[in-house]
């Protein structure tokens, strides 16, 4: 399995890490926005 083109392996791994990181950041942003909307709906101002 030691192909001379070992470049795409770390590139795809880095791409997966970036995608997982971006997904986590987006999920946290959506959760924060939803929590802010809920707090505003029940009358607590942030």
mmCIF file as Biopython writes it, N, C-alpha, C and O atoms, coordinates in Angstrom:
data_model
#
loop_
_atom_site.group_PDB
_atom_site.id
_atom_site.type_symbol
_atom_site.label_atom_id
_atom_site.label_alt_id
_atom_site.label_comp_id
_atom_site.label_asym_id
_atom_site.label_entity_id
_atom_site.label_seq_id
_atom_site.pdbx_PDB_ins_code
_atom_site.Cartn_x
_atom_site.Cartn_y
_atom_site.Cartn_z
_atom_site.occupancy
_atom_site.B_iso_or_equiv
_atom_site.auth_seq_id
_atom_site.auth_asym_id
_atom_site.pdbx_PDB_model_num
ATOM 1   N N  . UNK A ? 1  ? 0.820   -1.209 0.000  1.0 0.0 1  A 1 
ATOM 2   C CA . UNK A ? 1  ? 0.000   0.000  0.000  1.0 0.0 1  A 1 
ATOM 3   C C  . UNK A ? 1  ? 0.853   1.258  0.000  1.0 0.0 1  A 1 
ATOM 4   O O  . UNK A ? 1  ? 0.319   2.365  0.063  1.0 0.0 1  A 1 
ATOM 5   N N  . UNK A ? 2  ? 2.167   1.105  -0.070 1.0 0.0 2  A 1 
ATOM 6   C CA . UNK A ? 2  ? 3.063   2.267  -0.056 1.0 0.0 2  A 1 
ATOM 7   C C  . UNK A ? 2  ? 3.192   2.811  -1.472 1.0 0.0 2  A 1 
ATOM 8   O O  . UNK A ? 2  ? 4.194   2.574  -2.146 1.0 0.0 2  A 1 
ATOM 9   N N  . UNK A ? 3  ? 2.204   3.520  -1.905 1.0 0.0 3  A 1 
ATOM 10  C CA . UNK A ? 3  ? 2.231   4.097  -3.249 1.0 0.0 3  A 1 
ATOM 11  C C  . UNK A ? 3  ? 3.084   5.360  -3.251 1.0 0.0 3  A 1 
ATOM 12  O O  . UNK A ? 3  ? 3.170   6.050  -2.235 1.0 0.0 3  A 1 
ATOM 13  N N  . UNK A ? 4  ? 3.710   5.667  -4.374 1.0 0.0 4  A 1 
ATOM 14  C CA . UNK A ? 4  ? 4.528   6.894  -4.430 1.0 0.0 4  A 1 
ATOM 15  C C  . UNK A ? 4  ? 3.699   8.163  -4.311 1.0 0.0 4  A 1 
ATOM 16  O O  . UNK A ? 4  ? 4.230   9.226  -3.990 1.0 0.0 4  A 1 
ATOM 17  N N  . UNK A ? 5  ? 2.408   8.059  -4.567 1.0 0.0 5  A 1 
ATOM 18  C CA . UNK A ? 5  ? 1.544   9.232  -4.432 1.0 0.0 5  A 1 
ATOM 19  C C  . UNK A ? 5  ? 0.920   9.231  -3.043 1.0 0.0 5  A 1 
ATOM 20  O O  . UNK A ? 5  ? -0.283  9.016  -2.901 1.0 0.0 5  A 1 
ATOM 21  N N  . UNK A ? 6  ? 1.730   9.470  -2.024 1.0 0.0 6  A 1 
ATOM 22  C CA . UNK A ? 6  ? 1.222   9.517  -0.654 1.0 0.0 6  A 1 
ATOM 23  C C  . UNK A ? 6  ? 0.748   10.926 -0.294 1.0 0.0 6  A 1 
ATOM 24  O O  . UNK A ? 6  ? 0.346   11.177 0.842  1.0 0.0 6  A 1 
ATOM 25  N N  . UNK A ? 7  ? 0.796   11.834 -1.253 1.0 0.0 7  A 1 
ATOM 26  C CA . UNK A ? 7  ? 0.371   13.215 -1.003 1.0 0.0 7  A 1 
ATOM 27  C C  . UNK A ? 7  ? -1.133  13.322 -0.742 1.0 0.0 7  A 1 
ATOM 28  O O  . UNK A ? 7  ? -1.531  13.996 0.209  1.0 0.0 7  A 1 
ATOM 29  N N  . UNK A ? 8  ? -1.990  12.674 -1.562 1.0 0.0 8  A 1 
ATOM 30  C CA . UNK A ? 8  ? -3.435  12.826 -1.317 1.0 0.0 8  A 1 
ATOM 31  C C  . UNK A ? 8  ? -3.901  12.260 0.014  1.0 0.0 8  A 1 
ATOM 32  O O  . UNK A ? 8  ? -4.964  12.646 0.501  1.0 0.0 8  A 1 
ATOM 33  N N  . UNK A ? 9  ? -3.131  11.347 0.623  1.0 0.0 9  A 1 
ATOM 34  C CA . UNK A ? 9  ? -3.594  10.776 1.887  1.0 0.0 9  A 1 
ATOM 35  C C  . UNK A ? 9  ? -3.617  11.838 2.985  1.0 0.0 9  A 1 
ATOM 36  O O  . UNK A ? 9  ? -4.623  11.997 3.677  1.0 0.0 9  A 1 
ATOM 37  N N  . UNK A ? 10 ? -2.501  12.567 3.144  1.0 0.0 10 A 1 
ATOM 38  C CA . UNK A ? 10 ? -2.519  13.599 4.188  1.0 0.0 10 A 1 
ATOM 39  C C  . UNK A ? 10 ? -3.373  14.781 3.772  1.0 0.0 10 A 1 
ATOM 40  O O  . UNK A ? 10 ? -3.903  15.493 4.625  1.0 0.0 10 A 1 
ATOM 41  N N  . UNK A ? 11 ? -3.514  14.999 2.470  1.0 0.0 11 A 1 
ATOM 42  C CA . UNK A ? 11 ? -4.366  16.104 2.023  1.0 0.0 11 A 1 
ATOM 43  C C  . UNK A ? 11 ? -5.831  15.804 2.324  1.0 0.0 11 A 1 
ATOM 44  O O  . UNK A ? 11 ? -6.566  16.680 2.779  1.0 0.0 11 A 1 
ATOM 45  N N  . UNK A ? 12 ? -6.255  14.566 2.070  1.0 0.0 12 A 1 
ATOM 46  C CA . UNK A ? 12 ? -7.651  14.221 2.363  1.0 0.0 12 A 1 
ATOM 47  C C  . UNK A ? 12 ? -7.886  14.195 3.872  1.0 0.0 12 A 1 
ATOM 48  O O  . UNK A ? 12 ? -8.962  14.558 4.348  1.0 0.0 12 A 1 
ATOM 49  N N  . UNK A ? 13 ? -6.865  13.761 4.620  1.0 0.0 13 A 1 
ATOM 50  C CA . UNK A ? 13 ? -6.998  13.762 6.084  1.0 0.0 13 A 1 
ATOM 51  C C  . UNK A ? 13 ? -7.134  15.186 6.610  1.0 0.0 13 A 1 
ATOM 52  O O  . UNK A ? 13 ? -7.934  15.448 7.508  1.0 0.0 13 A 1 
ATOM 53  N N  . UNK A ? 14 ? -6.351  16.101 6.050  1.0 0.0 14 A 1 
ATOM 54  C CA . UNK A ? 14 ? -6.442  17.503 6.453  1.0 0.0 14 A 1 
ATOM 55  C C  . UNK A ? 14 ? -7.789  18.088 6.055  1.0 0.0 14 A 1 
ATOM 56  O O  . UNK A ? 14 ? -8.369  18.890 6.788  1.0 0.0 14 A 1 
ATOM 57  N N  . UNK A ? 15 ? -8.286  17.678 4.881  1.0 0.0 15 A 1 
ATOM 58  C CA . UNK A ? 15 ? -9.599  18.152 4.439  1.0 0.0 15 A 1 
ATOM 59  C C  . UNK A ? 15 ? -10.698 17.664 5.380  1.0 0.0 15 A 1 
ATOM 60  O O  . UNK A ? 15 ? -11.622 18.411 5.703  1.0 0.0 15 A 1 
ATOM 61  N N  . UNK A ? 16 ? -10.593 16.402 5.820  1.0 0.0 16 A 1 
ATOM 62  C CA . UNK A ? 16 ? -11.576 15.887 6.773  1.0 0.0 16 A 1 
ATOM 63  C C  . UNK A ? 16 ? -11.516 16.643 8.086  1.0 0.0 16 A 1 
ATOM 64  O O  . UNK A ? 16 ? -12.553 16.965 8.667  1.0 0.0 16 A 1 
ATOM 65  N N  . UNK A ? 17 ? -10.301 16.932 8.563  1.0 0.0 17 A 1 
ATOM 66  C CA . UNK A ? 17 ? -10.168 17.692 9.810  1.0 0.0 17 A 1 
ATOM 67  C C  . UNK A ? 17 ? -10.786 19.076 9.673  1.0 0.0 17 A 1 
ATOM 68  O O  . UNK A ? 17 ? -11.472 19.549 10.579 1.0 0.0 17 A 1 
ATOM 69  N N  . UNK A ? 18 ? -10.539 19.728 8.531  1.0 0.0 18 A 1 
ATOM 70  C CA . UNK A ? 18 ? -11.109 21.057 8.311  1.0 0.0 18 A 1 
ATOM 71  C C  . UNK A ? 18 ? -12.634 20.997 8.243  1.0 0.0 18 A 1 
ATOM 72  O O  . UNK A ? 18 ? -13.319 21.870 8.776  1.0 0.0 18 A 1 
ATOM 73  N N  . UNK A ? 19 ? -13.162 19.961 7.582  1.0 0.0 19 A 1 
ATOM 74  C CA . UNK A ? 19 ? -14.618 19.833 7.486  1.0 0.0 19 A 1 
ATOM 75  C C  . UNK A ? 19 ? -15.247 19.586 8.854  1.0 0.0 19 A 1 
ATOM 76  O O  . UNK A ? 19 ? -16.290 20.157 9.174  1.0 0.0 19 A 1 
ATOM 77  N N  . UNK A ? 20 ? -14.611 18.734 9.663  1.0 0.0 20 A 1 
ATOM 78  C CA . UNK A ? 20 ? -15.139 18.459 11.003 1.0 0.0 20 A 1 
ATOM 79  C C  . UNK A ? 20 ? -15.068 19.710 11.873 1.0 0.0 20 A 1 
ATOM 80  O O  . UNK A ? 20 ? -15.992 19.999 12.632 1.0 0.0 20 A 1 
ATOM 81  N N  . UNK A ? 21 ? -13.957 20.455 11.756 1.0 0.0 21 A 1 
ATOM 82  C CA . UNK A ? 21 ? -13.810 21.683 12.540 1.0 0.0 21 A 1 
ATOM 83  C C  . UNK A ? 21 ? -14.863 22.714 12.131 1.0 0.0 21 A 1 
ATOM 84  O O  . UNK A ? 21 ? -15.496 23.338 12.983 1.0 0.0 21 A 1 
ATOM 85  N N  . UNK A ? 22 ? -15.045 22.886 10.811 1.0 0.0 22 A 1 
ATOM 86  C CA . UNK A ? 22 ? -16.030 23.855 10.329 1.0 0.0 22 A 1 
ATOM 87  C C  . UNK A ? 22 ? -17.448 23.447 10.749 1.0 0.0 22 A 1 
ATOM 88  O O  . UNK A ? 22 ? -18.269 24.298 11.091 1.0 0.0 22 A 1 
ATOM 89  N N  . UNK A ? 23 ? -17.723 22.154 10.722 1.0 0.0 23 A 1 
ATOM 90  C CA . UNK A ? 23 ? -19.032 21.681 11.158 1.0 0.0 23 A 1 
ATOM 91  C C  . UNK A ? 23 ? -19.268 21.939 12.639 1.0 0.0 23 A 1 
ATOM 92  O O  . UNK A ? 23 ? -20.372 22.299 13.048 1.0 0.0 23 A 1 
ATOM 93  N N  . UNK A ? 24 ? -18.229 21.752 13.435 1.0 0.0 24 A 1 
ATOM 94  C CA . UNK A ? 24 ? -18.350 22.016 14.867 1.0 0.0 24 A 1 
ATOM 95  C C  . UNK A ? 24 ? -18.570 23.488 15.161 1.0 0.0 24 A 1 
ATOM 96  O O  . UNK A ? 24 ? -19.386 23.850 16.009 1.0 0.0 24 A 1 
ATOM 97  N N  . UNK A ? 25 ? -17.831 24.335 14.449 1.0 0.0 25 A 1 
ATOM 98  C CA . UNK A ? 25 ? -17.986 25.777 14.636 1.0 0.0 25 A 1 
ATOM 99  C C  . UNK A ? 25 ? -19.384 26.222 14.210 1.0 0.0 25 A 1 
ATOM 100 O O  . UNK A ? 25 ? -20.014 27.037 14.884 1.0 0.0 25 A 1 
ATOM 101 N N  . UNK A ? 26 ? -19.863 25.685 13.090 1.0 0.0 26 A 1 
ATOM 102 C CA . UNK A ? 26 ? -21.207 26.037 12.622 1.0 0.0 26 A 1 
ATOM 103 C C  . UNK A ? 26 ? -22.276 25.555 13.604 1.0 0.0 26 A 1 
ATOM 104 O O  . UNK A ? 26 ? -23.249 26.263 13.864 1.0 0.0 26 A 1 
ATOM 105 N N  . UNK A ? 27 ? -22.091 24.353 14.148 1.0 0.0 27 A 1 
ATOM 106 C CA . UNK A ? 27 ? -23.061 23.822 15.111 1.0 0.0 27 A 1 
ATOM 107 C C  . UNK A ? 27 ? -23.077 24.661 16.384 1.0 0.0 27 A 1 
ATOM 108 O O  . UNK A ? 27 ? -24.142 24.931 16.939 1.0 0.0 27 A 1 
ATOM 109 N N  . UNK A ? 28 ? -21.896 25.076 16.847 1.0 0.0 28 A 1 
ATOM 110 C CA . UNK A ? 28 ? -21.839 25.926 18.041 1.0 0.0 28 A 1 
ATOM 111 C C  . UNK A ? 28 ? -22.491 27.279 17.775 1.0 0.0 28 A 1 
ATOM 112 O O  . UNK A ? 28 ? -23.192 27.813 18.635 1.0 0.0 28 A 1 
ATOM 113 N N  . UNK A ? 29 ? -22.263 27.830 16.591 1.0 0.0 29 A 1 
ATOM 114 C CA . UNK A ? 29 ? -22.879 29.109 16.244 1.0 0.0 29 A 1 
ATOM 115 C C  . UNK A ? 29 ? -24.395 29.005 16.188 1.0 0.0 29 A 1 
ATOM 116 O O  . UNK A ? 29 ? -25.105 29.890 16.668 1.0 0.0 29 A 1 
ATOM 117 N N  . UNK A ? 30 ? -24.889 27.918 15.600 1.0 0.0 30 A 1 
ATOM 118 C CA . UNK A ? 30 ? -26.336 27.723 15.539 1.0 0.0 30 A 1 
ATOM 119 C C  . UNK A ? 30 ? -26.924 27.516 16.929 1.0 0.0 30 A 1 
ATOM 120 O O  . UNK A ? 30 ? -28.005 28.024 17.226 1.0 0.0 30 A 1 
ATOM 121 N N  . UNK A ? 31 ? -26.225 26.778 17.779 1.0 0.0 31 A 1 
ATOM 122 C CA . UNK A ? 31 ? -26.718 26.555 19.139 1.0 0.0 31 A 1 
ATOM 123 C C  . UNK A ? 31 ? -26.747 27.864 19.917 1.0 0.0 31 A 1 
ATOM 124 O O  . UNK A ? 31 ? -27.689 28.118 20.667 1.0 0.0 31 A 1 
ATOM 125 N N  . UNK A ? 32 ? -25.719 28.702 19.744 1.0 0.0 32 A 1 
ATOM 126 C CA . UNK A ? 32 ? -25.686 29.987 20.441 1.0 0.0 32 A 1 
ATOM 127 C C  . UNK A ? 32 ? -26.813 30.895 19.950 1.0 0.0 32 A 1 
ATOM 128 O O  . UNK A ? 32 ? -27.458 31.578 20.746 1.0 0.0 32 A 1 
ATOM 129 N N  . UNK A ? 33 ? -27.045 30.900 18.643 1.0 0.0 33 A 1 
ATOM 130 C CA . UNK A ? 33 ? -28.130 31.711 18.100 1.0 0.0 33 A 1 
ATOM 131 C C  . UNK A ? 33 ? -29.489 31.238 18.585 1.0 0.0 33 A 1 
ATOM 132 O O  . UNK A ? 33 ? -30.352 32.050 18.918 1.0 0.0 33 A 1 
ATOM 133 N N  . UNK A ? 34 ? -29.683 29.919 18.626 1.0 0.0 34 A 1 
ATOM 134 C CA . UNK A ? 34 ? -30.956 29.377 19.101 1.0 0.0 34 A 1 
ATOM 135 C C  . UNK A ? 34 ? -31.160 29.683 20.583 1.0 0.0 34 A 1 
ATOM 136 O O  . UNK A ? 34 ? -32.267 30.015 21.005 1.0 0.0 34 A 1 
ATOM 137 N N  . UNK A ? 35 ? -30.092 29.571 21.370 1.0 0.0 35 A 1 
ATOM 138 C CA . UNK A ? 35 ? -30.199 29.873 22.798 1.0 0.0 35 A 1 
ATOM 139 C C  . UNK A ? 35 ? -30.518 31.346 23.018 1.0 0.0 35 A 1 
ATOM 140 O O  . UNK A ? 35 ? -31.289 31.696 23.911 1.0 0.0 35 A 1 
ATOM 141 N N  . UNK A ? 36 ? -29.916 32.213 22.194 1.0 0.0 36 A 1 
ATOM 142 C CA . UNK A ? 36 ? -30.199 33.642 22.313 1.0 0.0 36 A 1 
ATOM 143 C C  . UNK A ? 36 ? -31.660 33.933 21.974 1.0 0.0 36 A 1 
ATOM 144 O O  . UNK A ? 36 ? -32.307 34.748 22.630 1.0 0.0 36 A 1 
ATOM 145 N N  . UNK A ? 37 ? -32.175 33.253 20.936 1.0 0.0 37 A 1 
ATOM 146 C CA . UNK A ? 37 ? -33.580 33.446 20.571 1.0 0.0 37 A 1 
ATOM 147 C C  . UNK A ? 37 ? -34.508 32.950 21.673 1.0 0.0 37 A 1 
ATOM 148 O O  . UNK A ? 37 ? -35.512 33.594 21.979 1.0 0.0 37 A 1 
ATOM 149 N N  . UNK A ? 38 ? -34.175 31.808 22.269 1.0 0.0 38 A 1 
ATOM 150 C CA . UNK A ? 38 ? -35.011 31.269 23.349 1.0 0.0 38 A 1 
ATOM 151 C C  . UNK A ? 38 ? -34.981 32.197 24.556 1.0 0.0 38 A 1 
ATOM 152 O O  . UNK A ? 38 ? -36.019 32.454 25.166 1.0 0.0 38 A 1 
ATOM 153 N N  . UNK A ? 39 ? -33.807 32.698 24.903 1.0 0.0 39 A 1 
ATOM 154 C CA . UNK A ? 39 ? -33.709 33.601 26.053 1.0 0.0 39 A 1 
ATOM 155 C C  . UNK A ? 39 ? -34.460 34.901 25.793 1.0 0.0 39 A 1 
ATOM 156 O O  . UNK A ? 39 ? -35.071 35.463 26.702 1.0 0.0 39 A 1 
ATOM 157 N N  . UNK A ? 40 ? -34.414 35.381 24.544 1.0 0.0 40 A 1 
ATOM 158 C CA . UNK A ? 40 ? -35.157 36.591 24.218 1.0 0.0 40 A 1 
ATOM 159 C C  . UNK A ? 40 ? -36.656 36.315 24.256 1.0 0.0 40 A 1 
ATOM 160 O O  . UNK A ? 40 ? -37.441 37.184 24.636 1.0 0.0 40 A 1 
ATOM 161 N N  . UNK A ? 41 ? -37.056 35.099 23.859 1.0 0.0 41 A 1 
ATOM 162 C CA . UNK A ? 41 ? -38.478 34.755 23.830 1.0 0.0 41 A 1 
ATOM 163 C C  . UNK A ? 41 ? -39.052 34.667 25.240 1.0 0.0 41 A 1 
ATOM 164 O O  . UNK A ? 41 ? -40.206 35.036 25.459 1.0 0.0 41 A 1 
ATOM 165 N N  . UNK A ? 42 ? -38.267 34.183 26.195 1.0 0.0 42 A 1 
ATOM 166 C CA . UNK A ? 42 ? -38.798 34.054 27.560 1.0 0.0 42 A 1 
ATOM 167 C C  . UNK A ? 42 ? -38.566 35.310 28.380 1.0 0.0 42 A 1 
ATOM 168 O O  . UNK A ? 42 ? -38.926 35.356 29.557 1.0 0.0 42 A 1 
ATOM 169 N N  . UNK A ? 43 ? -37.969 36.334 27.774 1.0 0.0 43 A 1 
ATOM 170 C CA . UNK A ? 43 ? -37.903 37.630 28.440 1.0 0.0 43 A 1 
ATOM 171 C C  . UNK A ? 43 ? -36.574 37.980 29.068 1.0 0.0 43 A 1 
ATOM 172 O O  . UNK A ? 43 ? -36.459 39.022 29.712 1.0 0.0 43 A 1 
ATOM 173 N N  . UNK A ? 44 ? -35.569 37.144 28.900 1.0 0.0 44 A 1 
ATOM 174 C CA . UNK A ? 44 ? -34.255 37.480 29.455 1.0 0.0 44 A 1 
ATOM 175 C C  . UNK A ? 44 ? -33.429 38.168 28.378 1.0 0.0 44 A 1 
ATOM 176 O O  . UNK A ? 44 ? -33.192 37.602 27.311 1.0 0.0 44 A 1 
ATOM 177 N N  . UNK A ? 45 ? -32.995 39.376 28.658 1.0 0.0 45 A 1 
ATOM 178 C CA . UNK A ? 45 ? -32.186 40.100 27.682 1.0 0.0 45 A 1 
ATOM 179 C C  . UNK A ? 45 ? -30.717 39.805 27.934 1.0 0.0 45 A 1 
ATOM 180 O O  . UNK A ? 45 ? -30.253 39.814 29.074 1.0 0.0 45 A 1 
ATOM 181 N N  . UNK A ? 46 ? -29.985 39.540 26.843 1.0 0.0 46 A 1 
ATOM 182 C CA . UNK A ? 46 ? -28.560 39.237 26.975 1.0 0.0 46 A 1 
ATOM 183 C C  . UNK A ? 46 ? -27.747 40.482 26.716 1.0 0.0 46 A 1 
ATOM 184 O O  . UNK A ? 46 ? -26.519 40.442 26.779 1.0 0.0 46 A 1 
#
